[in-house]
């Protein structure tokens, strides 16, 4: 029995194409939602008319990170044992993935890591994701790397070549699915789409981001700046607390569902974000993204010219904004994260080994 495990909104988006592919192939499988995210994740499942076979309740306001990991290990273990799971798929770098890999290793279950091999140079950045992804690699049976660069990271850690397959990223599978299903066309309007939520940007870095956006909005009254807020209360309070007098063309929205976000990004002139998923999607959408980080585990987006690392430096953000605004070039990148067939390649490999 195969188990597909996820626990956060981004994880669900990236395993949903695998769920569709497993159904298409009539592979026996179960889905486990660990409940690491609750409301956001339920809303996303409902958006795609999907309900998991098992919905765990691991989250508690009283939990430390250690408590959460312990609860995840216990509940995932009980569920896979009860369902005689011998293959387990998990995606990314969350505590859900960490716990899934630990359970798989100690229970001698084949573990398949989706989006394997992403690395930064500092184990603490991003925290705790970089630590999680490095530990997960230790017990992975097959590493499904999104790009050759990710594969090279794994090879540098002495993981055998035959255990690694480059597939592209499954989020591109989902993006193609949504673009086709919703008949979304790629256009360009006087809109800028903004998101910011990473832990390392909370505090003074977020204040700098707010200052840059505020100045750009005032200087460009003909452009609408649409900022999709994150549910994290620390992030929200910092952002909304900064803007006592919000420029008329700066508009805040509640967290968008995936389809709404894709529709908005498809017609924007520029994206400003610290999101990893958006870095992967932007080349397919033909949109340049100013990455609000000093380092990215997705260097391919920078190498192809679609992404620009601007950190949280006010002048750097503004400089690159105006460079893009004044550019007359056509953005027609080949997406380094794949062409939408990652799920097919993943199942071809799992069920032919």
N, C-alpha and C positions, 0 to 999 in steps of 0.2 A: 504494500500500500504506500502510495506517495502522499506526503503532506506538504502543502504550500502554506507557509507561516508568514504573517505580517502583523504589524501592530500600530503603525503610524500612517498618516495620510500619504506621504510620499511613497512609502513601501507599497501600499495598496495600488497606487497608480502604476507602479512598475511591475507588480506581479499580476495585475489584471489581464494583460495580454497573455501571460502564461496560463492563466485559468481558462481563457477562451481557447487557446491552443490545445490544452489538455481535454477540454470538452469535445473539440473538433475531432480529436484522435480517439475518443472514448477510452481514455486512460483512467483506471480506477484511482481516485484521489480524494482527499479531504482538505478543507481549508480551515485554518485556525487564525482567528483574530485575537491577539493577546490582550487587546484593550489598553495598550500603552498610551494611545490617544483615544478619546472617547467620542465626544460630540462631533468634532471635525471629521473623524473617520467614518462614523455612522452616516453623516450627511453625504460623504463621498460614495459610500456603498449604495445608498439610496439613489444617488444620481445615475448610477449605472445598473440599477435594478438588480442588485446582488446582495445576497445574505450568506454569511459564512456558515459552515457546518458547526463550528464551535466558536463561541464568543467568551473568552476568559475575562475575568475582572481583576486585573493585577494592580491597577493604579489606586493610590491613596494619597491624600494630602499630607498624611503623617509619615510617608515613606521617605527615607533617604535613597540615594542612588543604589546603595548596597542592598537595602531592603527590597527595592524594585527588582534588581537582578535576581536575588534569591527567590522571590515570588514567581518570577518568570520561569526560572529553571524548574521549580517544583511543579507548576501548572502545565508547562509544556511537556515535561516528562510524563506526568500522569496521563495526559491526553494521547500522546503517541504510543505509550504502552497499551492503553485500553483499545487502541485501534490497529495494533500490530503494524505500525509504520516501519518500513525498512529503507525508505528514501525520503529525504527532507530537503526542501528548497526554501531558502530565505534570501532576502535582497538587502544590500546596502551596509549600513554601519551603526545601527541603533542597538540599544540594549536587548531588544527582541532578537536581533540577529546574533548577538554575542551569546545570549542564553541558548538559542537554538543550536548553535555550533557546539557549545559545551555538552548539552544533552546528547547530541548526535555522537560526539566522540566517546563519551563514557558509556553510552548504551550500544555502541558499535553499529550505528545507523549511517548509511551513506549520506554525506552532506554536500549539497551543491550551492555554491555561493554565486549569486547573481550580482554583477557590478563589482567584480573582484579586481584587486590590484591598484585601486586609487590610493595615492600617497601624497603627503606633504613632507617637508623636511623636519617638522617638529611634532613629536608624539603628543604634545599638549594642544596643538592647533590643527583642526578644530577640536575642542574638548566636548565630549569624550570620544567623538567619532573616530579620530585617527588611531587612538589606542584600540578601539573595538575592531576596526578593520584589520589591523595588524595581527591581533590575537585570533580572529576568526580564520585567517589564512592558515594557521597552524594545523587545523583539523579538517580542512576542506578536501573532499574527494576529487572534485573537478571545479576548477576556478574558471568561471565564465567572465572573461575580461571584456570591457566595452571597446577597448582600443589596443593597438600595438604598444603604445606607451605604457598602458596599465600592465600588459603582459611583461614588458621589460622590467617593470618594478618587481614583479613576482620572480622573474628569473634571477634578478639581482639578489633576492632573498633565498636563493638556492632551491626554489620549487621546480620540480621536474617539468620540462617542456611538454611532455605527454599528458600532464595533468591540467594544462591550460588551453583554453580555446577562446579566440577572439570572435565575438558575436555581434558587436554593436550594443547599444543600450536599449533595453525594453521600453523606455519612455518614448523612444522614437516610434516604436510599434503603436503605442497608444496614441501618439500625436497624429500619425497618419490615419488611424482609425477614426479619430474625432473629426479631423479635417474633412474626411470623406463623408462620414455619417451626417455631419451638420452642414455640409456644403459651404464651408468657410473659404472665402477668397482672401488672398494676401494683397493688401493695399497699403497706402501710406497717407496718414492724415496728420494734422497738427496736434498730436497727442504724445505724451511721454508717460510710460508705465513704470511705476516705482514699487519695489518691495524691499524691506530690510527687517531681518529678524535674528541674525546669528548672535550667539552668546558673546563672542568677542567684540561685537559692535555695540553692546549695551553700555550706556554711560556716556562718557565724553565723545567716543567715536560717533555715536548716534546723534549727539548734539551737532557735530561737524557736518554730518549728512543733512540734517535739518537746515542748517545754515546755508549750505550750498543750494539745496532745493528752493529755499525761500528766496534767495537772491536771484536764482534763475527764473523763478515764477514772476518776480517783480520786473525783471529786465526783459521778459518775453510775454507780454500780456496777450499775444495772439496765439499762444500755445497753451493747451490744457495739460496740467500735470496731475495724473491720477495715481494716488498712492493707496495701494491695497494694504490695509493694516493686518497685522498678525494677531493671533489670539493671546500671545504671551503678554500678561499684564505689565511687566516691566518695560517691554518694548513700547507698548501702546501709551503708557503714561509718559514716557520720555518724549515721544513724538508729539502727542497731543498737548503736552505741557509746554512745549517749545512755541507752538503756534497760537499765541493769544490773539493775534490779529492775522488771520489767514488771508493771503492774497486770493482774490476772487477766482482766479484760474487754477488754484490748487484745491483739488477735491479728494477727500478721504472716503474710502469705501470699506465696508466690513470685508472679512476674508472672502475671496471669490471662490466659487467651485471651479473645478478644472476646466469645464467647457466654457464658462464665462471668461476665465483668464485667457484661454487660447483665442477666443473671439476678439478680446481686447488687444492682445499682443499682435494678432494678425494684421491689425490696421494702424498700429502705432508707428511713430517715426524713430523711436529710440526706447530702449529698456535700461533702467538703472536698478541694479539689484545685487544682493549677496546670495541669492538662491543658486544651489547647485543644479537643480532641475532646469531652471530657466537657461543656464549656460548651455545645457545639452539641447534644448529645444530651439534656441535662437537661430542657429544656422539654417535649419529647415524653414523657419518663418521668414528668413531674409532680413533679420533685424540685428543691428549691432547692440551689444550689451556692455554697459559700463559696470564692471564687477567691483563691488564695494568691499574688496578684500586686498590684502597685500600679497597673498599667495593663493593659488588655487590648485586643488588636486585634479583639476581638469585642464591641464595646460594646452590641450589640443584646441580649445576654443580660442585661446590667445594666438597659438601658432597659425591657425587658419585665417586670422584677421577679424574674426567676428567679435571676439571679446577683448576688452582692454582693462587691465588691472589699474584701478584708480585709488584703491584703499578708501580712506575717509578724509583725504586731504581736500579741503574746500576748493583751492585753486586748480588742483588737478582734475577734479570732477567737472568744474566749469570749463576748463580748457578743452577737455575731450567732448563735452556737450556741444560747444560751439564748432569744434572741428567737424563733428557729424552733421550738425545743422547746416553748415555751409558746404558740405560735400555734394558733389554732383554725380558721384560714382554709383553704379548699380550694384547692390548687394546680392551676389549670386554664389554663395559659398556651397561647396560640397560638405555635407555634415560629417565631421570626423567620427560622430557617435553612431553612425549606421544609417541604413535606408529603410528600416521597418521590418526586417525579417529575423530579428534576434531570437524571438520565442521559438520559431521553427528550428533554427540552428541548435538551440539549447535542447529541445526534445529529441532532435535527430541524434545528438551526442549521448544523452542519458540512456536512450533505449536502443543503442547499438553498441554499447560497451559492456 
